[in-house]
Amino acid sequence: MMKKTVTTILIFVILWIPSVLLAQDVSPLPEWSGYDTLIREIKTETDFAKRAEMMHQAEDMLMETGAVIPLFYYNDAYLQSSKVSGIYSSIDSSKFFFYAQKEGDNTLRINIGPEPDFLDPALGTSMEKGLLTSNSFSGLYEYNSDGEMAPVLAEGCEISDDGLTYTFTLKEGLKWSDGSDLTADDFVYSWKRAADSKTGCEYSYMLDVIAGYEEAQSGNPDALQVSAPDAKTIVVHLNNPCAYFLNLVAFTTYRPVKRSAVEAEENWETNPGAWAQEAGFVTSGPYTLESWKHDESMVYVKNPYWYDAGNVTIERIEYMLSSDEVTVYNAYRAGDLDFADTVPADEIRTLMDSVDPEFHVIDQLATYFVIFNVKSHLFDGKTVEQANAMRHAFSKLIDRQNIVDTVTQTGEKTATSFIPAGMADGNGGIFKEASAWNYPVEDGYYDPEQDVDGAVELLKSAGYEFDENGMLSEKTPIEFEFLTNPNPTNTEIAECIQMDFAEIGIKMTIRTIEQKILLGEKRSGNYDISSASWWADFNDPVNMLEMWTTNSGNNNVQFGR
């Protein structure tokens, strides 16, 4: 009897071990090297029609994972006093205040959101950081008030016949905000610093069109092919012709920082952004930070050394740092603010119906979306196909139209693909109207209508069971945490999603944390699902596709990792 029992146990163990090992080999992670390769090929392709088709292929791959769920395309709503004029916005929703004018006063009081994590042009990804650095650091080229690319610190640029060499000439007499000379060497230092992996620049991939970038990322920043033959000349060699290189040069990552200021900090090598964490740091733009009460306020003052300071009439900008939309709105209505870059959702309908001249809504090349951490324990034990099916099911459960009708309310269009409507295709057309458009639904990847039945079928294919009432069985529950910041609009969107998921018994808890902490959690992959948004940095789909490559600092989904 004992012998038979032992034999049975041994047979069971022999049969059981391979099944366990097989289960351990199951991975929900999509293979991502093919995507990385495709993005590299897109960046080197000179046939722009073929390049557009390749970008459609890349978006196909991204959408197939279901890890990026677009909800709607942004409109930008803000309040601006009728006494103020001359403020303009760029394609990435940065606001430029330095040519503003205000009746009877030279102080501008504004709110743009909470305190950013960094003010170093090479670090951080928040909208607030981008806006502040756009007004305090200048680059070679920038968008002007007509939305066109124009030289700023550069006098001009010559491009070689083969499109591989750019030679920039700086304006005469450029100065830092401390009065010292700003030269071509400052740009060389800054670009090599941003390309160096030790700096931790999330946008370093913006420099990968420059020859030597991969070596720079590998620990040899001097390999980046940018040089300064003299104090006024910058020479850049590219890997391949890049039709949007001037757009890249306009981005904040390409803006110069002063080496002696950066490296004056004792721990500058381990904490690269430390030099710009308190007021008084050296800048290259129209304003410099005079005082800073953390998480409360900032005061920027006019930089008299900026090359065009004579045309800056606003001498002082007082920033109210807050993400509380109600508090900001009340401050604006009380006359304590001249500009508010956020508006409470419950006030928007009244403002639109009353046609308030101080309320502005403008289109943006931007998408609000939800991201999943593909390495979340939520997908443990699932195959790639099952994990994809789960995420697509979650997408089908979301009532996008309800979100734009009841929360955002400024006429946003529901999003059915990641690339925003209206974005150019790099070949003279609109990306979503290109001939390569070949998606499951007429105008995108996802049907904007909620599809509960379709979601249930996808979850069944991923191994989940349902009772006779169409609710998830207790045998196969789904529970996870949704991460967002305290902004009321974001929390209301999360609550809408929570209710949508609850329709079939999915238990989603919502955790709100400050924006700076939220960004860190997403970068480290310490989350299940989170709110997200992206404003195009320039009008080309590659900008919104390259962020998902394995080594991108903005790849918060953790693809390929």
Stockholm file with secondary structure:
# STOCKHOLM 1.0

chainA/1-561         MMKKTVTTILIFVILWIPSVLLAQDVSPLPEWSGYDTLIREIKTETDFAKRAEMMHQAEDMLMETGAVIPLFYYNDAYLQSSKVSGIYSSIDSSKFFFYAQKEGDNTLRINIGPEPDFLDPALGTSMEKGLLTSNSFSGLYEYNSDGEMAPVLAEGCEISDDGLTYTFTLKEGLKWSDGSDLTADDFVYSWKRAADSKTGCEYSYMLDVIAGYEEAQSGNPDALQVSAPDAKTIVVHLNNPCAYFLNLVAFTTYRPVKRSAVEAEENWETNPGAWAQEAGFVTSGPYTLESWKHDESMVYVKNPYWYDAGNVTIERIEYMLSSDEVTVYNAYRAGDLDFADTVPADEIRTLMDSVDPEFHVIDQLATYFVIFNVKSHLFDGKTVEQANAMRHAFSKLIDRQNIVDTVTQTGEKTATSFIPAGMADGNGGIFKEASAWNYPVEDGYYDPEQDVDGAVELLKSAGYEFDENGMLSEKTPIEFEFLTNPNPTNTEIAECIQMDFAEIGIKMTIRTIEQKILLGEKRSGNYDISSASWWADFNDPVNMLEMWTTNSGNNNVQFGR
#=GR chainA/1-561 SS CHHHHHHHHHHHHHHHHHHHHHHHHCCCCCCCHHHHHHHHHHHHCCCHHHHHHHHHHHHHHHHHHCCEEEEEEEEEEEEECTTEECCEECTTCCEECTTCEETTCSEEEEEEESCCSCCSTTSCCCHHHHHHHHHHCCCSEEECTTSCEEESSEEEEEECTTSCEEEEEECTTCBCTTSCBCCHHHHHHHHHHHHSGGGCCTTGGGGTTBTTHHHHHTTCGGGSCEEEEETTEEEEEBSSCCTTHHHHHTSGGGSCCCHHHHTTSTTTTTCTTGGGSSTTCCCSSSEEEEEEETTTEEEEEECTTSTTGGGCCCCEEEEEECCCHHHHHHHHHTTSCSEESCCCHHHHHHHHHTTCTTEEEEEEEEEEEEEECTTSGGGTTCCHHHHHHHHHHHHHHCCHHHHIIIIICSCCEECSSSSCTTCBCSSSSBGGGSTTCCCSBTTBSSCSSCCHHHHHHHHHHTTCCBCTTSCBCTTSCCEEEEEECSCHHHHHHHHHHHHHHHTTTCEEEEEECCHHHHHHHHHHTCCSEEEEEEECSSSSTHHHHGGGSTTCTTCTTCTTC
#=GC SS_cons         CHHHHHHHHHHHHHHHHHHHHHHHHCCCCCCCHHHHHHHHHHHHCCCHHHHHHHHHHHHHHHHHHCCEEEEEEEEEEEEECTTEECCEECTTCCEECTTCEETTCSEEEEEEESCCSCCSTTSCCCHHHHHHHHHHCCCSEEECTTSCEEESSEEEEEECTTSCEEEEEECTTCBCTTSCBCCHHHHHHHHHHHHSGGGCCTTGGGGTTBTTHHHHHTTCGGGSCEEEEETTEEEEEBSSCCTTHHHHHTSGGGSCCCHHHHTTSTTTTTCTTGGGSSTTCCCSSSEEEEEEETTTEEEEEECTTSTTGGGCCCCEEEEEECCCHHHHHHHHHTTSCSEESCCCHHHHHHHHHTTCTTEEEEEEEEEEEEEECTTSGGGTTCCHHHHHHHHHHHHHHCCHHHHIIIIICSCCEECSSSSCTTCBCSSSSBGGGSTTCCCSBTTBSSCSSCCHHHHHHHHHHTTCCBCTTSCBCTTSCCEEEEEECSCHHHHHHHHHHHHHHHTTTCEEEEEECCHHHHHHHHHHTCCSEEEEEEECSSSSTHHHHGGGSTTCTTCTTCTTC
//
